C-alpha cells in the first residue's frame, strides 16, 4: 500500500486512469479480433462445403477418364510437383495473419498432350486444380483463425488482469490514501482548534 501523501495520491490516480484506458483499448481490440475471427470461420465453413463438392466432382471426373483412357495412373505421374505456394502476411491489430498464394497455370498448360488424353482427363485435372486452390485458401483461413484465437485469449487475459486485479487495487489505494489524508486533515484541524482555544484562554 502506498504511503498516504498528496504526491502518491496523484500518482495512483494517474495509474488508475491509465489502467482504465488500457482496459478499454484491450476490450476494443478483443472485440475487433473476435469479429474478424467469426467472419473467417463463416468463410471457412463456406469453403469446406465447396471443397467437399470439388473433390467429389474431381474423383467422379477421374473415374470417367479412367473408363475412357484406362491409363490415368501413368499420366498422373507426368504431373509436376507444385511448390509454387508462397506466404506473405498482413496485420490485424498487431496480429500477423498469413496470406498464401499459389501459381495458377494457363488453361493450355493443363493438357498433358492431345494424343494421349481426352476431354475427360483434362476435366479431371482442371477439377483437381480447383480443389487444390480451395485447399490452399482454407489452410490460410484456418491458420488465421488459430492465430486470432490465440491473440484473443492473450488479450482477454490481459484485460481481465486490469479489470479484476490492477483497477481494483488502484481504486483501493486511492480510497486508502484519500481516507488517510482526510483523517490527517481532521486531526490537524482539531489540533489547531485546541491550540487556538488554549491561546484564547490565556
C-alpha positions in Angstrom: 0.0 0.0 0.0 1.4 3.4 -1.0 2.4 5.9 1.7 -0.5 8.4 2.2 0.8 11.6 0.7 -0.7 14.0 -1.8 2.1 13.2 -4.3 1.3 9.5 -4.1 -2.4 10.2 -4.4 -1.8 12.0 -7.7 0.5 9.2 -8.9 -2.0 6.4 -8.0 -4.9 8.4 -9.6 -2.8 8.7 -12.8 -2.1 4.9 -12.7 -5.8 4.2 -12.2 -6.7 6.4 -15.2 -4.1 4.7 -17.4 -5.3 1.2 -16.3 -8.9 2.1 -17.3 -7.8 3.4 -20.7 -5.7 0.3 -21.2 -8.7 -1.9 -20.3 -10.9 -0.1 -22.8 -8.3 -0.4 -25.6 -7.8 -4.1 -24.9 -11.6 -4.6 -24.9 -11.9 -2.9 -28.2 -9.0 -4.9 -29.6 -10.6 -8.1 -28.4 -14.0 -7.3 -30.0 -12.3 -6.4 -33.3 -10.4 -9.7 -33.3 -13.5 -11.7 -32.5 -15.4 -10.1 -35.4 -12.5 -10.9 -37.7 -12.3 -14.4 -36.5 -16.1 -15.0 -36.8 -16.0 -13.7 -40.4 -13.2 -16.1 -41.2 -15.0 -19.0 -39.5 -18.0 -18.3 -41.7 -15.8 -18.2 -44.8 -14.1 -21.5 -43.8 -17.5 -23.2 -43.4 -18.4 -22.0 -46.9 -15.2 -23.1 -48.4 -15.3 -26.5 -46.6 -18.6 -27.3 -48.3 -17.2 -26.1 -51.7 -14.1 -28.3 -51.2 -16.1 -31.4 -50.5 -18.1 -30.9 -53.7 -14.9 -30.0 -55.6 -13.1 -33.2 -54.6 -16.3 -35.3 -55.2 -16.6 -33.8 -58.7 -12.9 -34.3 -59.4 -12.9 -38.0 -58.4 -16.0 -38.6 -60.5 -14.3 -37.0 -63.5 -11.2 -39.1 -62.8 -13.3 -42.3 -62.8 -14.8 -41.3 -66.2 -11.3 -40.6 -67.5 -10.1 -44.0 -66.3 -13.0 -45.6 -68.1 -12.3 -43.9 -71.4 -8.4 -43.9 -71.3 -7.6 -46.8 -69.0 -4.1 -45.5 -68.1 -4.7 -42.3 -66.0 -2.3 -43.7 -63.3 0.6 -43.4 -65.7 -0.5 -40.0 -66.9 -0.7 -38.7 -63.4 3.0 -39.3 -62.9 3.7 -36.7 -65.6 2.0 -34.0 -63.5 4.8 -31.9 -61.9 5.0 -31.3 -58.1 3.6 -27.9 -57.3 5.9 -26.0 -55.0 4.6 -22.6 -56.0 2.8 -21.8 -52.7 4.2 -18.7 -51.1 3.4 -16.9 -47.9 3.1 -13.3 -47.0 1.3 -11.7 -44.1 -1.0 -8.8 -43.0 -1.6 -7.3 -39.6 -4.9 -7.1 -37.8 -4.5 -5.1 -34.5 -0.9 -6.3 -34.3 -1.7 -9.9 -35.1 0.2 -11.3 -38.1 -2.2 -13.2 -40.4 -0.8 -15.3 -43.3 -1.6 -14.7 -46.9 -1.0 -17.8 -49.1 -0.6 -17.5 -52.8 -0.3 -20.3 -55.4 0.5 -20.0 -59.1 -2.4 -20.8 -61.4 -1.2 -22.1 -64.8 -2.8 -21.0 -68.1 -5.6 -23.2 -69.3 -3.4 -24.7 -72.1 -0.9 -25.8 -69.5 -3.4 -28.2 -68.0 -3.3 -30.5 -71.1 -0.9 -33.4 -71.0 -0.8 -33.9 -74.7 -3.7 -34.2 -77.1 -2.6 -37.5 -78.5 -2.6 -39.3 -75.1 -5.6 -37.6 -73.3 -9.1 -36.6 -73.9 -11.6 -34.1 -72.6 -12.5 -36.3 -69.6 -8.9 -36.4 -68.4 -8.4 -32.7 -68.9 -11.6 -32.0 -67.0 -10.4 -34.2 -64.1 -7.1 -32.3 -64.0 -8.9 -28.9 -64.0 -11.2 -30.0 -61.2 -8.3 -31.3 -59.0 -6.5 -28.0 -59.7 -9.6 -26.1 -58.5 -9.8 -28.3 -55.4 -6.1 -27.6 -54.7 -6.6 -23.8 -54.8 -9.6 -24.1 -52.4 -7.5 -26.2 -50.1 -4.7 -23.6 -50.0 -7.3 -20.9 -49.3 -8.8 -23.0 -46.5 -5.4 -23.6 -45.0 -4.8 -19.8 -44.9 -8.1 -19.2 -43.2 -7.7 -22.0 -40.6 -4.2 -20.8 -39.7 -5.6 -17.2 -39.4 -8.4 -18.3 -37.2 -5.9 -20.2 -34.9 -3.6 -17.1 -34.6 -6.6 -14.8 -33.9 -7.9 -17.2 -31.3 -4.5 -17.2 -29.5 -4.4 -13.4 -29.7 -8.0 -13.1 -28.4 -7.1 -15.4 -25.4 -4.0 -13.4 -24.6 -5.9 -10.1 -24.9 -8.7 -11.3 -22.7 -6.2 -12.4 -20.1 -4.5 -9.0 -20.0 -7.9 -7.2 -19.9 -9.1 -9.4 -17.1 -5.9 -8.7 -15.1 -6.6 -5.0 -15.5 -10.3 -5.2 -14.7 -10.1 -7.7 -11.8 -6.7 -7.0 -10.2 -5.0 -3.7 -11.2 -8.0 -1.4 -11.4 -9.5 -2.6 -8.0 -6.0 -2.3 -6.4 -5.6 1.3 -7.6 -9.1 2.2 -6.5 -8.4 0.7 -3.1 -5.1 2.7 -2.9 -6.9 5.9 -3.9 -9.5 5.3 -1.2 -6.9 4.4 1.5 -4.7 7.5 0.7 -7.8 9.8 0.5 -9.2 8.5 3.8 -5.7 8.8 5.4 -5.2 12.3 4.2 -8.8 13.3 5.3 -8.1 11.8 8.7 -4.8 13.7 8.9 -6.6 17.0 7.9 -9.2 16.4 10.6 -6.5 15.7 13.2 -4.7 18.9 12.1 -7.9 20.9 12.3 -8.6 19.6 15.8 -5.1 20.3 16.9 -5.3 23.8 15.6 -8.6 24.3 17.4 -7.1 23.2 20.7 -4.1 25.5 20.2 -6.4 28.4 19.4 -8.6 27.6 22.4 -5.5 27.5 24.7 -4.3 30.8 23.3 -7.7 32.4 23.9 -7.9 31.1 27.4 -4.7 32.9 28.5 
